[in-house]
Amino acid sequence: MTNKRRRLVGFVTKNSSEKTVSVKVARTTVHPLYRKVLRVTDNYLVHDEHGKANVGDKVSIVESRPISKLKRWSLEEVVNAGTSAYEVVPENVEK
């Protein structure tokens, strides 16, 4: 039987701290009065014990006990390894 902890999927936006990454999770919600569909993004500080996540990776995070003042999530797995904006090199560039 699986546990009842919440799991979210998002993209790593920053990994400058040791054992900590910042993950942006996007979700959609409906405005209660105007019924417009809104896209809301939330940032979470995630505990990355082994330093597996890099900027641009799609990761799965799981709810955990409080690790520090702002960290309440742990890295579960790296779903897709992405590339950061600095690593992308255009191929068809004339010099």
C-alpha positions, -999 to 999 in steps of 0.1 A, spaced: 0 0 0 13 34 -9 16 63 15 -7 93 15 19 119 9 13 145 -18 34 143 -49 39 171 -75 58 173 -108 77 205 -118 108 219 -133 140 228 -114 147 265 -117 177 269 -94 203 246 -77 228 270 -63 225 258 -27 240 226 -15 214 198 -11 186 223 -20 168 229 -54 140 253 -63 112 237 -82 84 255 -101 51 237 -102 23 249 -125 -14 241 -120 -47 254 -134 -75 267 -113 -109 284 -120 -116 319 -107 -145 317 -82 -164 347 -95 -155 351 -132 -150 314 -140 -118 321 -160 -92 294 -161 -60 306 -146 -25 292 -147 -9 295 -113 28 286 -106 42 279 -71 79 277 -61 90 250 -36 124 245 -19 131 208 -22 157 187 -3 181 170 -28 203 148 -7 225 134 -34 225 164 -58 209 146 -87 188 175 -101 200 202 -124 184 233 -138 158 224 -165 151 189 -152 116 177 -148 113 162 -113 88 145 -90 87 158 -54 71 143 -24 58 159 8 81 153 38 87 164 74 101 199 79 137 199 70 144 236 75 125 268 78 112 267 43 119 231 31 90 207 34 95 187 2 120 160 -9 132 150 -43 116 116 -53 130 112 -88 143 130 -119 116 123 -145 133 139 -175 168 153 -177 165 187 -193 190 212 -206 196 246 -191 194 278 -213 231 282 -211 239 247 -225 217 250 -256 238 259 -287 221 267 -320 232 244 -347 225 263 -379 243 296 -372 262 312 -400 294 330 -390 
